[in-house]
Amino acid sequence: MAEEMLSGRHNAALAYGRRVFQHLPTDPRCKLCAAPFKGPFAPVLRLVGKGPWPRNPRYCGWCLKELIRHGGGAEIECSLLFADVRESTTLAETLRPADFRALIQRFFHAATEVLIQHDAFIDKFVGDEVIGLFIPFLAGERHAERAVAAGRDLLAKTGQNSASPLLPIGAGVNTGVAYVGTVGEGDLVDFTAMGDPVNVTARLASAAGAGELLVTARALAAAGLAGDELEHRSLALKGKSDRTDVFVLHAQ
């Protein structure tokens, strides 16, 4: 069941539940099972876990917990977006800790809005970095296109195309086959992605300059974009035996 859900091939029970919930008012609703988050039935549904999932309120917690209960994960093709603040150590040195925290929080708020809008799963916030997963389960078959669009929108939302950006942000997008699902045991279970595509994306975000979105050749092709008129770089990423071809995009 885990592979079916993650790859977007919903099982019969889930499809039946979706047909039932679609007849209940009102929007917004879970994009997977169609359970309504508002309206007269919403309070009852929340009692059985059909309330918005905190990491992406377009989906309900029950659907994510079912994934955990049925084996946890699978190796699937997906796209990933990493974005972090450039020179955050220098920036933190010039600000009071509370002011620096407030600035990073504004970045996280902007990233959350953009990732949710593009049907990503918000993996985590780490220091000054945000990680978004674009999997068929949530983002559909055009997950690479959504990841690239989200990266460019995030640069725009944080003012990377203006003279006074909120923060200097760099980002990376990659597409590949990764393990997506649960890790850990007991109460410490988390939902995340693991594997070489994840590591490459993290390196891309670190290599990107302020206002840059570095996209691998595979992700660019999967997104249906041509690189003929884009800046091309061949990067020697830490830990990789071969150089990685990337294309440079900016805020749209």
Kinemage of the C-alpha trace (Angstrom):
@kinemage 1
@onewidth
@group {chain A} dominant
@subgroup {mainchain}
@vectorlist {calphas} color= white
{ca met a 1} P 0.000 0.000 0.000
{ca ala a 2} L 2.858 2.394 0.772
{ca glu a 3} L 4.183 2.218 -2.779
{ca glu a 4} L 0.681 2.613 -4.238
{ca met a 5} L 0.001 5.736 -2.196
{ca leu a 6} L 3.398 7.349 -2.708
{ca ser a 7} L 3.355 6.749 -6.444
{ca gly a 8} L -0.173 8.118 -6.732
{ca arg a 9} L -1.850 4.760 -7.395
{ca his a 10} L -4.574 4.960 -4.756
{ca asn a 11} L -6.081 1.691 -3.577
{ca ala a 12} L -9.783 0.771 -3.812
{ca ala a 13} L -10.666 1.679 -0.217
{ca leu a 14} L -9.113 5.091 -0.562
{ca ala a 15} L -10.898 5.659 -3.874
{ca tyr a 16} L -14.240 4.687 -2.329
{ca gly a 17} L -13.716 7.029 0.618
{ca arg a 18} L -12.869 9.832 -1.756
{ca arg a 19} L -16.130 9.347 -3.660
{ca val a 20} L -18.104 9.548 -0.391
{ca phe a 21} L -16.305 12.605 0.992
{ca gln a 22} L -16.694 14.513 -2.266
{ca his a 23} L -20.440 14.721 -1.580
{ca leu a 24} L -19.894 16.401 1.799
{ca pro a 25} L -19.625 20.194 1.976
{ca thr a 26} L -17.315 22.151 1.876
{ca asp a 27} L -13.900 23.264 0.615
{ca pro a 28} L -11.058 23.239 1.545
{ca arg a 29} L -10.627 19.479 1.741
{ca cys a 30} L -7.880 16.843 1.787
{ca lys a 31} L -6.483 16.563 -1.724
{ca leu a 32} L -6.028 12.818 -1.320
{ca cys a 33} L -9.223 11.524 0.341
{ca ala a 34} L -11.379 14.679 -0.189
{ca ala a 35} L -12.396 14.899 3.494
{ca pro a 36} L -13.700 18.445 4.121
{ca phe a 37} L -11.791 20.595 6.610
{ca lys a 38} L -14.649 23.058 7.090
{ca gly a 39} L -18.423 22.872 7.219
{ca pro a 40} L -20.834 20.879 9.382
{ca phe a 41} L -19.004 17.536 9.069
{ca ala a 42} L -15.497 18.847 9.745
{ca pro a 43} L -15.618 18.658 13.591
{ca val a 44} L -16.687 15.012 13.464
{ca leu a 45} L -14.044 14.117 10.890
{ca arg a 46} L -11.358 15.766 12.999
{ca leu a 47} L -12.239 13.385 15.831
{ca val a 48} L -11.112 10.462 13.645
{ca gly a 49} L -7.955 12.192 12.440
{ca lys a 50} L -9.336 13.781 9.295
{ca gly a 51} L -8.108 17.240 10.214
{ca pro a 52} L -5.405 19.145 8.290
{ca trp a 53} L -1.902 17.679 8.465
{ca pro a 54} L 0.367 20.335 10.087
{ca arg a 55} L 3.160 19.946 7.522
{ca asn a 56} L 0.804 20.461 4.624
{ca pro a 57} L -2.766 21.470 5.523
{ca arg a 58} L -3.992 20.518 2.070
{ca tyr a 59} L -3.922 16.886 3.293
{ca cys a 60} L -5.372 15.180 6.348
{ca gly a 61} L -3.422 13.535 9.136
{ca trp a 62} L -5.274 10.232 8.693
{ca cys a 63} L -3.913 9.696 5.179
{ca leu a 64} L -0.353 10.302 6.329
{ca lys a 65} L -0.777 8.025 9.355
{ca glu a 66} L -2.179 5.270 7.130
{ca leu a 67} L 0.981 5.479 5.063
{ca ile a 68} L 3.054 5.016 8.213
{ca arg a 69} L 0.895 2.100 9.371
{ca his a 70} L 1.186 0.198 6.083
{ca gly a 71} L 4.890 -0.264 5.842
{ca gly a 72} L 6.216 3.235 5.826
{ca gly a 73} L 7.750 3.876 2.442
{ca ala a 74} L 9.103 2.856 -0.946
{ca glu a 75} L 11.678 3.759 -3.564
{ca ile a 76} L 9.965 6.114 -6.003
{ca glu a 77} L 10.884 8.876 -8.397
{ca cys a 78} L 10.353 12.253 -6.800
{ca ser a 79} L 11.667 15.804 -6.859
{ca leu a 80} L 13.238 17.743 -4.016
{ca leu a 81} L 13.745 21.394 -3.188
{ca phe a 82} L 16.324 22.658 -0.695
{ca ala a 83} L 16.584 26.379 0.035
{ca asp a 84} L 18.728 28.148 2.588
{ca val a 85} L 20.028 31.541 3.625
{ca arg a 86} L 23.372 32.665 2.220
{ca glu a 87} L 25.972 33.932 4.733
{ca ser a 88} L 23.617 33.439 7.665
{ca thr a 89} L 26.537 33.257 10.117
{ca thr a 90} L 27.676 36.749 9.121
{ca leu a 91} L 24.108 38.003 9.252
{ca ala a 92} L 23.535 36.574 12.724
{ca glu a 93} L 26.664 38.327 13.959
{ca thr a 94} L 25.159 41.720 13.111
{ca leu a 95} L 21.746 41.154 14.740
{ca arg a 96} L 20.337 40.489 18.176
{ca pro a 97} L 19.419 36.788 18.512
{ca ala a 98} L 15.712 37.634 18.732
{ca asp a 99} L 15.881 39.782 15.593
{ca phe a 100} L 17.747 37.084 13.688
{ca arg a 101} L 15.176 34.518 14.777
{ca ala a 102} L 12.342 36.784 13.598
{ca leu a 103} L 13.993 37.211 10.207
{ca ile a 104} L 14.492 33.458 9.748
{ca gln a 105} L 10.904 32.907 10.849
{ca arg a 106} L 9.692 35.219 8.088
{ca phe a 107} L 11.681 33.127 5.597
{ca phe a 108} L 10.134 29.914 6.936
{ca his a 109} L 6.662 31.456 6.715
{ca ala a 110} L 7.209 32.434 3.080
{ca ala a 111} L 8.635 28.983 2.278
{ca thr a 112} L 5.682 27.253 3.925
{ca glu a 113} L 3.172 29.225 1.863
{ca val a 114} L 5.001 28.515 -1.389
{ca leu a 115} L 5.532 24.801 -0.744
{ca ile a 116} L 1.917 24.232 0.252
{ca gln a 117} L 0.716 26.142 -2.801
{ca his a 118} L 2.736 23.805 -5.033
{ca asp a 119} L 1.588 20.605 -3.274
{ca ala a 120} L 4.883 19.791 -1.594
{ca phe a 121} L 5.373 17.916 1.638
{ca ile a 122} L 7.354 20.112 4.026
{ca asp a 123} L 10.034 17.730 5.234
{ca lys a 124} L 11.688 19.929 7.814
{ca phe a 125} L 13.248 23.225 8.798
{ca val a 126} L 16.906 22.845 9.749
{ca gly a 127} L 18.731 25.908 11.012
{ca asp a 128} L 18.296 28.356 8.143
{ca glu a 129} L 17.231 25.745 5.575
{ca val a 130} L 13.882 24.440 4.372
{ca ile a 131} L 13.363 21.089 2.629
{ca gly a 132} L 10.358 20.280 0.451
{ca leu a 133} L 9.437 16.899 -1.064
{ca phe a 134} L 7.474 16.704 -4.300
{ca ile a 135} L 6.110 13.177 -4.613
{ca pro a 136} L 3.424 11.747 -6.916
{ca phe a 137} L 1.297 11.024 -3.841
{ca leu a 138} L 0.856 14.766 -3.324
{ca ala a 139} L 2.170 16.656 -6.345
{ca gly a 140} L 1.116 14.276 -9.127
{ca glu a 141} L 3.179 13.139 -12.105
{ca arg a 142} L 4.382 16.699 -12.783
{ca his a 143} L 6.294 16.840 -9.510
{ca ala a 144} L 9.485 18.138 -11.163
{ca glu a 145} L 7.614 21.002 -12.796
{ca arg a 146} L 6.035 21.895 -9.461
{ca ala a 147} L 9.396 21.783 -7.669
{ca val a 148} L 11.036 24.151 -10.169
{ca ala a 149} L 8.065 26.518 -10.058
{ca ala a 150} L 8.131 26.484 -6.250
{ca gly a 151} L 11.837 27.294 -6.207
{ca arg a 152} L 11.372 30.274 -8.494
{ca asp a 153} L 8.313 31.459 -6.580
{ca leu a 154} L 10.202 31.253 -3.291
{ca leu a 155} L 12.986 33.418 -4.703
{ca ala a 156} L 10.382 35.946 -5.839
{ca lys a 157} L 8.487 35.878 -2.535
{ca thr a 158} L 11.681 36.603 -0.592
{ca gly a 159} L 12.549 39.500 -2.901
{ca gln a 160} L 15.515 37.958 -4.697
{ca asn a 161} L 14.576 39.895 -7.841
{ca ser a 162} L 14.594 43.239 -6.030
{ca ala a 163} L 17.246 45.586 -4.685
{ca ser a 164} L 16.298 44.839 -1.077
{ca pro a 165} L 15.532 41.125 -0.555
{ca leu a 166} L 14.182 39.828 2.737
{ca leu a 167} L 17.213 37.554 2.988
{ca pro a 168} L 19.809 36.306 0.485
{ca ile a 169} L 18.405 32.894 -0.528
{ca gly a 170} L 19.924 30.132 -2.676
{ca ala a 171} L 18.087 26.973 -3.697
{ca gly a 172} L 18.453 23.667 -5.528
{ca val a 173} L 16.059 21.249 -7.243
{ca asn a 174} L 16.777 17.662 -8.226
{ca thr a 175} L 14.759 14.689 -9.492
{ca gly a 176} L 15.594 11.021 -8.967
{ca val a 177} L 14.673 7.756 -7.293
{ca ala a 178} L 14.813 8.036 -3.495
{ca tyr a 179} L 13.406 6.205 -0.515
{ca val a 180} L 10.374 8.186 0.622
{ca gly a 181} L 8.556 7.257 3.781
{ca thr a 182} L 8.949 6.787 7.479
{ca val a 183} L 12.168 6.440 9.474
{ca gly a 184} L 12.621 5.861 13.181
{ca glu a 185} L 10.638 3.859 15.701
{ca gly a 186} L 7.846 4.345 18.216
{ca asp a 187} L 7.030 7.973 18.954
{ca leu a 188} L 10.119 9.134 17.063
{ca val a 189} L 8.871 8.204 13.577
{ca asp a 190} L 9.361 10.858 10.922
{ca phe a 191} L 8.349 11.088 7.252
{ca thr a 192} L 11.245 12.038 4.975
{ca ala a 193} L 13.307 11.134 1.900
{ca met a 194} L 16.703 9.450 1.786
{ca gly a 195} L 19.236 8.579 -0.885
{ca asp a 196} L 21.630 10.100 -3.386
{ca pro a 197} L 19.074 12.500 -4.986
{ca val a 198} L 18.504 14.033 -1.546
{ca asn a 199} L 22.219 14.514 -0.912
{ca val a 200} L 22.722 16.078 -4.344
{ca thr a 201} L 19.884 18.551 -3.765
{ca ala a 202} L 21.389 19.609 -0.455
{ca arg a 203} L 24.751 20.240 -2.175
{ca leu a 204} L 23.038 22.280 -4.882
{ca ala a 205} L 21.437 24.592 -2.332
{ca ser a 206} L 24.825 25.125 -0.726
{ca ala a 207} L 26.439 25.867 -4.100
{ca ala a 208} L 23.750 28.323 -5.246
{ca gly a 209} L 24.467 32.013 -4.988
{ca ala a 210} L 21.978 34.501 -3.588
{ca gly a 211} L 18.961 34.667 -5.893
{ca glu a 212} L 19.930 31.484 -7.770
{ca leu a 213} L 18.002 28.251 -8.245
{ca leu a 214} L 20.284 25.432 -9.418
{ca val a 215} L 18.372 22.698 -11.245
{ca thr a 216} L 19.917 19.408 -12.360
{ca ala a 217} L 19.666 18.405 -15.995
{ca arg a 218} L 17.412 15.489 -15.039
{ca ala a 219} L 15.007 17.735 -13.103
{ca leu a 220} L 14.944 20.306 -15.893
{ca ala a 221} L 14.060 17.641 -18.466
{ca ala a 222} L 11.427 16.098 -16.184
{ca ala a 223} L 9.898 19.543 -15.750
{ca gly a 224} L 9.593 19.876 -19.536
{ca leu a 225} L 11.961 22.843 -19.718
{ca ala a 226} L 14.680 23.512 -22.266
{ca gly a 227} L 18.102 24.629 -21.145
{ca asp a 228} L 19.251 26.175 -24.444
{ca glu a 229} L 19.031 29.755 -23.197
{ca leu a 230} L 19.888 29.086 -19.550
{ca glu a 231} L 23.246 29.448 -17.866
{ca his a 232} L 24.872 26.019 -17.574
{ca arg a 233} L 27.390 24.916 -14.953
{ca ser a 234} L 29.291 21.709 -14.292
{ca leu a 235} L 29.789 21.382 -10.544
{ca ala a 236} L 32.148 19.208 -8.527
{ca leu a 237} L 29.854 18.497 -5.583
{ca lys a 238} L 31.345 17.252 -2.341
{ca gly a 239} L 31.188 13.453 -2.097
{ca lys a 240} L 30.284 12.917 -5.769
{ca ser a 241} L 32.715 11.089 -8.058
{ca asp a 242} L 31.370 12.723 -11.238
{ca arg a 243} L 30.593 16.337 -11.959
{ca thr a 244} L 26.941 17.388 -11.862
{ca asp a 245} L 25.402 19.397 -14.724
{ca val a 246} L 23.045 22.109 -13.533
{ca phe a 247} L 21.149 25.022 -14.994
{ca val a 248} L 20.689 28.375 -13.308
{ca leu a 249} L 17.205 29.863 -12.921
{ca his a 250} L 16.035 32.941 -11.083
{ca ala a 251} L 12.823 34.355 -9.617
{ca gln a 252} L 9.959 34.496 -12.079
